[in-house]
Amino acid sequence: MSDRAPYSDVWPEIDYEGWKDTQETLHLWSQIIGKIRLTQTPWINHSWHVPLYVTARGLTTSPIPYGTRIFEIDFDFLDHSVEILTGDGERRTIGLEPMSVAHFYFAVMGAMDDLGLPVEIDKIPNELVDPAPFDQDQEHASYDAGAVIRFWRALAQIHRVFQRFRAEFIGKCSPVHFFWGSFDLAVTRFSGRPAPPHPGGIPNLPDWVAREAYSHECISAGFWPGADMFPTPVFYSYAYPEPEGFREAEVGPDAAYFQPDLGEFVLPYDAVRTAESPDEALLEFLHTTYRAAADRAGWDEEAFELKLPA
């Protein structure tokens, strides 16, 4: 397949084994960009100041403050580049091609310095076991342009459906955002009630960050492209804290099931991609897993439901 996958391939195939090396490299590159946003942005509850956002060409940090200046960093997966743009009208471009994480790190930091935007970030990747620091990682150096564009096209479709789901809820709800730590696209609804302290224990993530993120009851859904421990892309849904009877609930579509190792309901991406109506299959999963958790946790679902004039 060419680097510019045909747009008619609306829900493209994602072969985890076929692109895992590229995925691992891109994951680490995204952490470098995300940590720049983290360093420069005021803390927002539940770490909402750190994710990236889906765009018409890839992923973006959105505008980031730097004193009285402003800049943003974009992954452009159509032209395969990283663009650093400033409010002064300056721009630096880094081409995306096979290169080590260390090479990418120094290229990005050099461009930031050149723009008069020097930053320092924590060089240890988050949420990974025994990772090499960014500036020393010569192992991860893959970039399959066709695989990346298929991944982005999938994100674009999923983002569109997640936005429909988010729009139905008038309580506190996250944006649809891409967390570079776990490398997943997620949307989270909140009841407003405090939750018990999260146990923490996430690799290379301070426990206090996890506790702040899960400070209040929530029901979260997302898309995860897989990892060696679970080598297939899936949609997921979980509740924190998990209400009694949640994992025994009947949810749809038929391919959805509770995965005890993950502690989540999952639905294989392929089951959505190949469905007669992928949008409706995904929405069924989002709606039924949300209701399974909200009913059992005693949420006031009617109060949270968007009601527009007929």
C-alpha positions as CSV (number, residue, x, y, z in Angstrom):
1,M,0.0,0.0,0.0
2,S,1.3,3.5,-0.8
3,D,2.2,5.9,2.0
4,R,-0.9,7.9,1.3
5,A,-3.5,5.1,1.9
6,P,-6.7,5.6,-0.1
7,Y,-9.3,7.6,1.8
8,S,-11.9,5.0,0.7
9,D,-10.2,2.7,3.2
10,V,-12.3,4.4,5.9
11,W,-11.7,1.8,8.6
12,P,-8.3,0.5,7.6
13,E,-6.8,-2.8,8.8
14,I,-4.3,-2.5,11.6
15,D,-1.9,-5.4,11.8
16,Y,-0.2,-5.2,15.3
17,E,2.5,-7.7,14.4
18,G,3.1,-6.0,11.1
19,W,3.7,-2.5,12.6
20,K,4.7,-3.1,16.2
21,D,8.2,-1.8,15.7
22,T,6.9,1.4,14.2
23,Q,4.2,1.7,16.9
24,E,6.8,1.4,19.6
25,T,9.0,4.0,18.0
26,L,6.1,6.4,17.4
27,H,4.9,5.9,21.0
28,L,8.2,7.1,22.3
29,W,8.4,10.0,19.8
30,S,4.9,11.1,21.0
31,Q,6.1,11.0,24.6
32,I,8.8,13.5,23.8
33,I,6.3,15.9,22.2
34,G,3.8,15.3,24.9
35,K,6.3,16.0,27.6
36,I,7.1,19.4,26.1
37,R,3.4,20.2,26.5
38,L,3.4,18.8,30.0
39,T,6.4,21.0,31.0
40,Q,5.0,24.2,29.7
41,T,1.2,23.9,30.5
42,P,-0.5,24.6,33.8
43,W,-1.9,21.5,35.5
44,I,-5.5,20.6,34.7
45,N,-7.4,18.0,36.7
46,H,-7.0,14.4,35.6
47,S,-3.9,15.3,33.6
48,W,-6.0,16.9,30.9
49,H,-3.2,19.3,30.2
50,V,-0.9,16.5,28.7
51,P,-2.7,14.7,25.9
52,L,-2.5,15.2,22.1
53,Y,-5.5,15.7,19.9
54,V,-6.6,14.2,16.5
55,T,-6.4,16.6,13.6
56,A,-7.2,16.4,9.9
57,R,-3.5,15.5,9.3
58,G,-2.4,13.7,12.4
59,L,-2.0,14.7,16.0
60,T,-1.4,18.1,17.7
61,T,-0.4,19.4,21.1
62,S,-2.8,22.4,20.6
63,P,-1.3,25.9,21.5
64,I,1.3,25.8,24.3
65,P,2.4,28.9,26.3
66,Y,6.0,30.0,26.6
67,G,6.1,33.2,28.6
68,T,4.2,35.6,26.5
69,R,4.8,33.6,23.3
70,I,2.8,30.7,22.0
71,F,3.7,27.6,20.0
72,E,2.3,24.2,19.0
73,I,3.8,20.9,17.7
74,D,2.0,18.9,15.1
75,F,2.5,15.4,13.8
76,D,1.6,15.5,10.1
77,F,1.0,11.9,9.0
78,L,0.1,12.9,5.4
79,D,3.5,14.6,4.7
80,H,5.3,12.6,7.4
81,S,6.8,15.4,9.4
82,V,6.7,17.1,12.8
83,E,5.9,20.8,12.5
84,I,6.9,23.2,15.3
85,L,4.9,26.4,14.8
86,T,5.1,29.7,16.7
87,G,2.8,32.7,17.1
88,D,5.7,34.7,15.7
89,G,5.2,33.1,12.3
90,E,8.3,30.8,12.6
91,R,8.3,27.2,11.7
92,R,10.7,24.2,12.0
93,T,10.1,20.9,10.2
94,I,11.5,17.5,11.1
95,G,10.9,14.8,8.5
96,L,9.5,11.5,9.8
97,E,11.5,8.5,8.6
98,P,13.3,5.6,10.2
99,M,15.5,7.1,12.9
100,S,16.3,6.3,16.5
101,V,14.4,7.8,19.4
102,A,17.7,9.5,20.5
103,H,18.1,11.1,17.0
104,F,14.4,12.3,17.1
105,Y,14.9,13.7,20.6
106,F,18.0,15.7,19.7
107,A,16.3,16.9,16.4
108,V,13.3,18.2,18.4
109,M,15.3,19.8,21.1
110,G,17.6,21.4,18.6
111,A,14.6,22.9,16.7
112,M,13.2,24.2,20.0
113,D,16.5,25.9,20.9
114,D,16.7,27.4,17.4
115,L,13.3,28.9,17.8
116,G,14.3,30.5,21.2
117,L,12.1,28.0,23.0
118,P,14.5,25.9,25.0
119,V,12.8,23.3,27.3
120,E,13.9,20.5,29.6
121,I,11.8,17.4,30.0
122,D,12.0,14.2,32.1
123,K,13.9,11.9,29.7
124,I,12.4,8.6,31.2
125,P,9.4,7.4,29.2
126,N,6.2,7.0,31.3
127,E,4.1,3.8,31.7
128,L,6.7,1.5,30.3
129,V,8.8,-1.1,32.1
130,D,12.6,-0.4,32.2
131,P,12.7,2.0,29.3
132,A,15.9,3.6,28.1
133,P,16.1,7.4,28.4
134,F,15.1,9.2,25.2
135,D,18.5,10.6,24.6
136,Q,20.1,7.1,24.8
137,D,17.5,5.0,23.0
138,Q,19.1,3.7,19.8
139,E,17.0,0.5,19.7
140,H,13.6,1.9,18.5
141,A,14.2,3.4,15.1
142,S,11.3,2.2,12.8
143,Y,8.9,4.2,10.7
144,D,6.6,2.5,8.2
145,A,4.8,5.4,6.7
146,G,1.9,3.3,5.3
147,A,1.2,1.7,8.7
148,V,1.3,5.1,10.4
149,I,-1.2,6.6,8.0
150,R,-3.6,3.6,8.5
151,F,-3.3,4.1,12.2
152,W,-4.1,7.8,11.9
153,R,-7.1,7.1,9.6
154,A,-8.5,4.7,12.2
155,L,-8.0,7.4,14.9
156,A,-9.9,9.9,12.7
157,Q,-12.9,7.6,12.4
158,I,-12.9,6.6,16.1
159,H,-12.6,10.2,17.1
160,R,-15.7,11.1,15.1
161,V,-17.7,8.4,16.8
162,F,-16.4,9.1,20.2
163,Q,-17.4,12.8,19.7
164,R,-21.0,11.7,19.1
165,F,-20.9,9.6,22.3
166,R,-19.4,12.5,24.3
167,A,-22.0,15.0,23.0
168,E,-24.8,12.9,24.6
169,F,-23.5,13.6,28.1
170,I,-24.0,16.9,29.9
171,G,-22.1,16.1,33.1
172,K,-18.4,16.5,33.5
173,C,-16.7,14.8,30.6
174,S,-13.2,14.8,29.2
175,P,-12.4,15.9,25.7
176,V,-11.7,13.1,23.2
177,H,-7.9,13.0,23.6
178,F,-4.9,10.9,22.9
179,F,-2.8,10.0,25.9
180,W,0.8,9.5,24.9
181,G,1.7,7.6,28.1
182,S,-0.6,4.7,27.4
183,F,-0.8,5.5,23.6
184,D,-4.6,5.4,23.5
185,L,-7.5,7.6,22.4
186,A,-10.0,8.0,25.3
187,V,-13.1,9.8,26.5
188,T,-14.2,9.7,30.2
189,R,-17.4,10.6,32.0
190,F,-17.6,11.5,35.7
191,S,-20.4,11.2,38.2
192,G,-19.1,14.1,40.4
193,R,-18.7,11.9,43.4
194,P,-15.3,11.3,45.0
195,A,-13.6,7.9,44.4
196,P,-11.5,5.8,46.8
197,P,-7.7,6.4,46.4
198,H,-6.3,4.7,43.3
199,P,-3.7,2.0,44.3
200,G,-1.1,3.4,41.8
201,G,1.6,1.0,40.7
202,I,1.7,2.1,37.0
203,P,5.2,1.8,35.7
204,N,7.2,5.0,35.7
205,L,4.2,7.1,36.7
206,P,4.1,8.7,40.2
207,D,1.3,7.2,42.3
208,W,0.0,10.7,43.1
209,V,-0.6,11.3,39.4
210,A,-2.8,8.2,39.1
211,R,-4.6,9.2,42.3
212,E,-5.4,12.7,41.0
213,A,-6.5,11.2,37.7
214,Y,-8.9,8.9,39.4
215,S,-9.9,11.2,42.2
216,H,-13.6,11.0,41.2
217,E,-15.9,8.2,40.0
218,C,-15.5,7.7,36.3
219,I,-16.5,5.5,33.4
220,S,-13.9,5.6,30.6
221,A,-13.9,4.2,27.0
222,G,-11.1,4.3,24.5
223,F,-9.1,2.7,21.7
224,W,-5.8,1.0,22.3
225,P,-3.7,-0.3,19.3
226,G,-2.3,-3.2,21.4
227,A,1.0,-4.3,22.9
228,D,2.9,-7.6,23.3
229,M,0.8,-8.5,26.4
230,F,-2.3,-8.1,24.3
231,P,-1.3,-8.1,20.6
232,T,-4.4,-6.8,18.9
233,P,-6.1,-3.4,18.6
234,V,-9.2,-3.1,20.8
235,F,-11.8,-0.8,22.1
236,Y,-12.1,-0.8,25.9
237,S,-14.5,0.3,28.6
238,Y,-14.0,0.3,32.4
239,A,-15.3,2.0,35.5
240,Y,-13.4,3.3,38.5
241,P,-14.2,2.1,41.1
242,E,-15.6,-1.0,39.5
243,P,-19.2,-1.5,40.7
244,E,-20.3,-4.9,41.9
245,G,-21.6,-7.1,39.1
246,F,-20.1,-4.9,36.3
247,R,-17.9,-7.7,34.8
248,E,-20.9,-10.0,34.6
249,A,-23.0,-7.5,32.7
250,E,-24.4,-8.3,29.2
251,V,-23.0,-5.8,26.7
252,G,-22.9,-5.6,22.9
253,P,-22.0,-6.3,20.2
254,D,-21.6,-10.1,20.4
255,A,-17.8,-9.8,20.0
256,A,-17.5,-7.8,23.2
257,Y,-16.3,-9.5,26.4
258,F,-14.8,-8.8,29.8
259,Q,-11.0,-9.2,29.8
260,P,-10.0,-10.1,33.4
261,D,-6.3,-9.4,32.9
262,L,-7.0,-5.9,31.8
263,G,-10.0,-5.4,34.1
264,E,-12.0,-4.0,31.2
265,F,-14.7,-4.8,28.6
266,V,-13.0,-5.1,25.2
267,L,-14.2,-5.2,21.6
268,P,-11.7,-6.1,18.9
269,Y,-11.1,-3.3,16.4
270,D,-11.6,-5.8,13.6
271,A,-15.2,-6.6,14.8
272,V,-16.0,-2.9,14.3
273,R,-14.1,-2.4,11.1
274,T,-15.8,-5.3,9.4
275,A,-19.3,-4.7,10.8
276,E,-22.1,-3.7,8.4
277,S,-22.2,-0.4,10.2
278,P,-19.0,0.3,12.1
279,D,-20.4,3.4,13.7
280,E,-23.4,1.7,15.1
281,A,-21.3,-1.3,16.3
282,L,-19.0,1.0,18.2
283,L,-21.8,3.1,19.6
284,E,-23.5,-0.1,20.9
285,F,-20.4,-1.0,22.8
286,L,-20.0,2.5,24.2
287,H,-23.7,2.7,25.3
288,T,-24.1,-0.7,26.7
289,T,-20.8,-0.7,28.7
290,Y,-21.6,2.8,30.1
291,R,-25.1,1.7,31.2
292,A,-23.7,-1.5,32.7
293,A,-21.4,0.6,34.9
294,A,-23.7,3.6,35.6
295,D,-26.7,1.4,36.5
296,R,-24.7,-0.6,39.0
297,A,-22.9,2.4,40.5
298,G,-26.2,4.3,40.9
299,W,-25.4,7.2,38.6
300,D,-28.3,9.6,37.8
301,E,-28.3,8.8,34.2
302,E,-31.3,10.8,33.2
303,A,-29.9,13.9,34.8
304,F,-26.7,13.5,32.6
305,E,-28.6,13.0,29.4
306,L,-28.6,15.7,26.7
307,K,-32.2,16.7,25.8
308,L,-32.6,19.1,22.9
309,P,-35.9,20.6,21.8
310,A,-37.8,18.5,19.3
